[in-house]
Amino acid sequence: MKFSDIPGHESAKQRLRQMADTRRLPHALLIEGPEGIGKLSLARAFAQYIHCEHPTADGEPCGECQPCILHQSMNHIDTTFVYPVVKTDGMNTAPTSADFHNEWLEYLDGRLYMDLQQWTSTFAKKNAQPLTYVTESARLIHSLAFTSHVSRYKIVIWWLPERMNLDAANKLLKLIEEPYEDTLFIMVSDNPRDILPTIYSRVQRLRLRRLDDETVARYLQAHFDLSHTDAMAYAHLAEGNVTRAIDALNQSKESAENFDLFVRLMRLAYQRNVHQLRTWGDELAALGRDREVRFYEYAIRLIRENFIYNFQLPQINYMTAPEQQFSTRFARFIHEGNVEKLIATFDRARADIEGHANGKIVNLDVAIKVIMLLIQK
């Protein structure tokens, strides 16, 4: 993994390079920030740069020396990964990361952006919460007591230290306070406030910000068949989280269905076709509660985007091409007199559906309110 493989975070990359170049390496570094921005990839690039025997003039691991080759194949003997795991049926003791080594390598293969939910889905035991157990701390204390094998430093890359249970954190505390001279911890956290305060206070912290929409959009365009307009729309919705943007792309079929439902609702409401609106409401209810909730969340977004569209400021509008095409004629019906009431109507419907109200009744009620609100001046 090279720094150049990771979009964004240029100032953070430069700070990490300076640490390694000057050998002013903290014994415990915490890279913290929002999900889906490439923090673990940055930790991997940093570890490879530290171990690299011939870093390049532009501040990259060479990719050709033996340590780099071992890093790229995830086989560097002086690099240990720690990550939350699940105690599956049949285990007599709490597991460690080593028990899921093969699954971890498969999950990391070609992946720049991490997602706890996706990692959790790889376990056979569903609905379990991955944790780091006290057995992990015991394993680290034992393995780190030995000197490094091929490099100056042993490096522990720890994903989500906030998932440590209390026993694991307490057992690890002494190792953080009094580390071995040849050992470095690089921790990566989505929620640093959940880390045991006694550990959090003993690490040097590198705070990363969310990725800007343009950076996320460029990544989406490079890896998916998207126009810049569509990529920017997905990036804006994801709020800097690349995994969330990719999830939204994977749900493109649902997004298309939501768009069709929205367009039909608005056209039938404009025509005051109550009979067809009843059919529309029944069809939406037949999709199930979760889909109804997501439709109303989608409708709220599209109402807001259509209101903004009226200001003729494309730089603050984030819609896909079909949404934009529809909005050229529809946006004029969304104005100061009804935008807040429409959003409140959809939000109330979402809450009612979540509260197990009858979907058919809620959806018809929404449709009738939309009829009245569209004609409101």
C-alpha positions in Angstrom: 0.0 0.0 0.0 1.4 3.4 -1.0 0.2 6.8 0.1 -0.6 7.7 -3.5 -3.1 4.8 -3.6 -5.2 6.6 -1.1 -7.3 9.7 -2.2 -7.1 12.8 -0.2 -5.5 13.5 3.3 -2.4 15.1 1.8 -1.4 17.0 5.0 -1.8 13.8 7.1 0.4 11.9 4.6 3.0 14.5 4.9 3.0 14.5 8.7 3.4 10.7 8.7 6.3 10.9 6.2 8.0 13.4 8.5 7.6 11.1 11.5 9.2 8.2 9.6 11.9 10.3 7.9 13.0 11.9 11.2 12.5 8.6 13.2 10.4 10.6 15.6 7.8 7.8 15.8 5.3 7.8 18.6 5.1 4.4 20.3 1.3 4.6 20.0 -0.4 6.6 17.2 -4.2 6.9 16.9 -5.6 7.8 13.4 -9.1 8.9 14.1 -11.9 10.2 11.9 -15.2 9.4 10.3 -16.0 6.1 8.7 -15.2 5.3 5.1 -12.4 7.8 4.5 -9.4 5.4 4.2 -7.9 5.5 7.7 -6.8 1.8 7.8 -5.3 2.1 4.3 -3.3 5.1 5.5 -2.1 3.1 8.5 -1.0 0.3 6.2 0.9 2.7 3.9 2.6 4.3 6.9 3.7 0.8 8.2 5.1 -0.1 4.8 6.9 3.3 4.5 8.5 2.7 8.0 9.7 -0.8 7.0 10.7 0.1 3.4 14.4 -0.1 2.8 14.5 2.3 -0.1 11.8 5.0 0.1 11.5 7.1 -2.9 12.4 10.8 -3.2 8.7 11.8 -3.4 7.9 10.1 -0.1 6.6 6.7 -1.1 7.6 3.1 -0.2 9.6 1.8 -3.1 7.4 -1.3 -3.6 10.3 -3.4 -4.7 12.4 -4.2 -1.6 11.7 -7.3 0.4 9.7 -5.6 3.2 7.5 -3.9 0.6 6.9 -7.1 -1.2 5.9 -8.8 2.1 3.6 -5.9 3.0 1.9 -6.0 -0.4 1.2 -9.8 0.1 0.1 -9.2 3.7 2.9 -11.5 5.0 5.3 -9.1 6.8 6.4 -11.1 9.9 6.9 -7.9 12.0 3.4 -6.5 11.2 0.5 -7.7 13.3 -3.1 -6.9 12.6 -5.7 -6.6 15.3 -9.4 -6.3 14.5 -12.7 -7.1 16.3 -14.0 -10.7 16.0 -16.9 -12.8 17.0 -17.0 -15.8 19.3 -18.7 -18.4 17.2 -20.4 -21.5 18.3 -18.0 -24.3 19.3 -15.3 -22.0 20.6 -14.2 -22.9 24.2 -12.3 -19.6 24.7 -12.7 -16.1 23.5 -11.1 -15.7 20.0 -8.2 -13.6 18.8 -7.6 -11.9 15.4 -5.3 -14.9 14.6 -8.4 -17.2 14.5 -9.8 -15.3 11.6 -6.5 -14.5 9.7 -7.6 -16.0 6.4 -11.0 -14.3 6.5 -9.3 -11.0 7.2 -6.8 -11.3 4.3 -9.7 -12.1 2.0 -11.7 -9.1 3.3 -8.7 -6.7 2.9 -7.8 -7.9 -0.6 -8.1 -4.9 -2.9 -10.1 -2.9 -0.3 -9.3 0.8 0.5 -12.3 1.6 2.7 -13.4 -0.4 5.7 -16.9 -1.0 6.9 -17.7 -2.8 10.2 -21.0 -4.0 9.0 -19.5 -5.6 5.9 -16.8 -7.2 8.1 -19.4 -8.5 10.5 -21.4 -10.1 7.7 -18.4 -12.4 6.9 -18.9 -14.3 10.2 -21.1 -17.4 10.3 -22.8 -16.2 13.5 -25.2 -13.4 12.5 -26.4 -10.5 14.7 -23.3 -10.8 16.8 -21.2 -7.8 17.8 -17.5 -8.1 17.0 -15.2 -7.3 19.9 -11.6 -7.5 20.9 -11.3 -9.8 23.9 -8.8 -10.1 26.7 -7.2 -13.1 24.9 -6.1 -10.6 22.2 -4.2 -8.6 24.8 -2.6 -11.7 26.2 -1.5 -12.8 22.6 0.1 -9.4 22.0 1.9 -9.3 25.2 3.4 -12.7 24.4 4.3 -12.1 20.8 5.7 -8.6 21.2 8.1 -9.8 23.9 10.3 -11.3 21.2 12.6 -9.0 19.2 11.7 -8.0 15.6 12.7 -10.5 12.9 13.5 -8.6 9.7 12.9 -5.0 10.5 13.9 -2.4 13.1 10.3 -2.1 14.3 7.5 -4.5 15.1 4.2 -2.7 14.1 0.7 -3.5 15.4 -2.0 -2.1 13.1 -5.1 -2.1 15.3 -8.5 -1.5 13.6 -11.3 -0.2 15.9 -9.7 -0.2 19.4 -13.0 1.2 20.7 -14.3 -2.4 20.2 -12.1 -3.7 23.1 -13.9 -5.0 26.1 -12.8 -3.6 29.4 -10.7 -6.6 30.4 -8.7 -6.4 27.2 -8.2 -2.6 27.5 -7.0 -2.9 31.1 -4.6 -5.7 30.3 -3.2 -3.8 27.3 -2.7 -0.6 29.3 0.7 -1.4 30.7 2.0 -2.3 27.3 0.9 1.1 26.0 2.4 2.9 29.0 5.7 1.0 28.9 6.2 -0.2 25.4 9.1 -2.3 24.0 11.6 0.0 22.3 11.1 -1.8 18.9 7.3 -1.8 19.0 4.9 0.7 17.4 1.1 0.7 17.7 -0.9 2.3 14.9 -4.5 2.4 15.9 -7.4 3.3 13.7 -10.7 4.5 15.2 -14.1 5.6 13.9 -15.3 6.5 17.4 -12.4 7.5 19.6 -14.7 8.7 22.4 -15.4 5.0 23.1 -11.8 4.1 23.7 -10.9 3.6 27.4 -9.8 7.1 28.6 -6.6 5.8 30.2 -5.5 4.4 26.8 -6.7 7.4 24.8 -4.7 9.8 26.9 -1.5 7.9 26.2 -1.6 7.9 22.4 -0.5 10.6 19.9 -3.5 11.4 17.8 -3.9 12.3 14.1 -7.3 13.6 13.3 -8.6 13.1 9.7 -11.5 15.1 8.3 -14.2 13.7 6.0 -13.4 13.5 2.4 -14.7 16.4 0.2 -17.4 15.6 -2.3 -15.0 16.1 -5.3 -12.5 13.6 -4.0 -15.3 11.0 -3.4 -16.8 11.7 -6.9 -13.4 11.2 -8.6 -13.0 7.9 -6.9 -16.5 6.8 -7.9 -15.8 7.8 -11.5 -12.5 5.9 -11.6 -14.1 2.7 -10.4 -17.7 2.8 -11.7 -19.3 3.9 -14.9 -20.7 7.2 -13.7 -21.0 10.7 -15.1 -19.5 13.5 -13.0 -23.0 14.7 -12.2 -24.1 11.4 -10.9 -20.9 10.8 -9.0 -21.2 14.2 -7.3 -24.8 13.4 -6.3 -23.8 10.1 -4.7 -20.8 11.8 -3.1 -22.9 14.5 -1.6 -25.4 12.0 -0.2 -22.6 9.9 1.4 -21.1 12.9 3.3 -17.5 12.0 2.6 -18.0 8.3 3.4 -16.9 6.2 0.3 -18.3 3.0 1.6 -21.7 4.7 2.0 -21.5 6.0 -1.5 -20.7 2.6 -2.9 -23.6 1.1 -0.9 -25.8 3.7 -2.5 -24.6 2.7 -5.9 -25.2 -1.0 -5.1 -28.8 0.0 -4.2 -29.2 1.8 -7.6 -32.2 -0.4 -8.4 -33.9 0.7 -5.3 -33.1 4.3 -6.0 -34.6 4.0 -9.5 -37.7 2.4 -8.0 -38.0 5.3 -5.4 -37.6 7.8 -8.2 -40.4 6.1 -10.2 -42.6 6.1 -7.1 -41.9 9.8 -6.4 -42.6 10.8 -10.0 -45.9 8.8 -10.1 -47.0 10.3 -6.8 -46.4 13.9 -8.0 -48.0 13.4 -11.4 -51.1 11.6 -10.0 -51.4 14.2 -7.2 -51.2 17.0 -9.8 -53.9 15.3 -11.8 -55.9 14.7 -8.5 -56.4 11.1 -9.5 -57.4 9.7 -6.1 -58.2 6.3 -7.5 -54.8 5.7 -9.0 -53.2 7.2 -5.9 -54.9 4.6 -3.8 -53.3 1.9 -6.1 -50.0 3.8 -5.7 -50.2 3.6 -1.9 -51.1 -0.1 -2.0 -48.1 -0.8 -4.2 -45.8 1.1 -1.8 -47.2 -0.7 1.2 -46.6 -4.1 -0.5 -42.9 -3.4 -0.6 -42.7 -3.7 3.2 -42.0 -1.3 6.1 -38.3 -0.9 5.6 -38.7 0.1 1.9 -41.6 2.5 2.8 -39.4 4.2 5.3 -36.5 4.5 2.8 -38.9 5.9 0.2 -40.1 8.7 2.4 -36.4 9.5 3.3 -35.8 9.6 -0.4 -38.8 11.8 -1.0 -37.7 14.3 1.6 -34.3 14.6 -0.1 -35.8 15.1 -3.5 -38.2 17.8 -2.3 -35.3 19.7 -0.8 -33.2 19.4 -3.9 -36.1 20.6 -6.0 -36.6 23.6 -3.8 -32.9 24.4 -4.1 -33.1 23.9 -7.9 -35.3 27.1 -8.1 -32.3 29.2 -7.0 -30.4 28.2 -10.2 -27.2 27.4 -8.3 -26.1 24.1 -9.8 -23.0 24.0 -7.6 -25.3 23.3 -4.6 -27.7 20.9 -6.3 -27.0 17.2 -6.1 -29.2 15.1 -8.2 -28.7 12.3 -10.7 -29.3 12.9 -14.4 -32.9 11.5 -14.4 -33.7 13.5 -11.2 -32.4 16.7 -12.8 -34.4 16.1 -16.0 -37.6 15.7 -14.0 -36.8 18.7 -11.9 -36.6 21.1 -14.8 -40.4 21.1 -15.0 -41.3 20.0 -11.5 -39.2 22.3 -9.3 -41.5 25.3 -9.8 -44.2 23.5 -7.8 -42.0 23.4 -4.8 -41.7 26.8 -3.1 -41.6 28.6 0.2 -45.3 28.1 0.7 -45.3 24.3 0.7 -41.7 23.0 1.0 -41.7 22.7 4.8 -45.2 21.2 4.9 -44.3 18.6 2.3 -41.1 17.6 4.2 -43.1 17.5 7.4 -45.8 15.3 5.7 -43.2 12.8 4.4 -41.3 12.8 7.7 -44.5 12.1 9.7 -45.3 9.3 7.3 -41.9 7.8 7.8 -42.3 8.0 11.6 -45.8 6.4 11.4 -44.6 3.5 9.3 -41.7 2.9 11.7 -44.3 2.9 14.5 -46.2 0.1 12.7 -49.0 2.1 11.4 -51.1 0.7 8.5 -49.0 1.4 5.4 -52.0 1.6 3.0 -53.8 4.2 5.1 -50.6 6.3 5.7 -49.7 6.3 2.1 -53.2 7.4 0.9 -53.2 10.1 3.5 -49.9 11.3 2.2 -51.2 11.3 -1.3 -54.2 13.4 -0.4 -52.1 15.9 1.5 -49.7 16.2 -1.5 -52.7 17.0 -3.8 -53.5 20.0 -1.5 -50.0 21.1 -1.0 -49.1 21.1 -4.7 -51.9 23.6 -5.5 -50.9 25.8 -2.5 -49.4 29.2 -3.5 
